[in-house]
């Protein structure tokens, strides 16, 4: 890789870091190509991205970003998973690490907050952004549904009373 290519990689990584809410650092020593491809596919399906790059280039890209503190974790065969949804990247990494012992979570940065591997696991246990939105919509719709059923109840009761009187008159 020549100097121009390295500068392009650093600029691309810096731009991707700026768009991300979380950056998870993992080590993946001994993973096969098939396992790495499976990880990449799971990450893509979750709406995140996974990157393996030279540590020196990543350290340069981290300079001046909100994830600058992660540069100390960049030793050995590391990879980065980043996402705009903080829970998605953490959840995918934790789930894949449970299935494959060759992937270990080193740490993460959520904004300027540093997380260790236990912090990443705790973050992964939270519901995703879409799940939270669904719960909020459900909570907002529940009172309206209850009000509609309460308002309908007297009318339904009145209709049943009238039907009962009508049936009584027909029987007599």
PyMOL commands that set and color helices and strands:
alter all, ss='L'
color gray80, all
select helices_A, chain A and resi 3-18+33-45+55-62+68-73+86-99+117-124+129-171
alter helices_A, ss='H'
color red, helices_A
select strands_A, chain A and resi 22-28+49-51+78-83+103-110+113-115
alter strands_A, ss='S'
color yellow, strands_A
deselect
rebuild
show_as cartoon
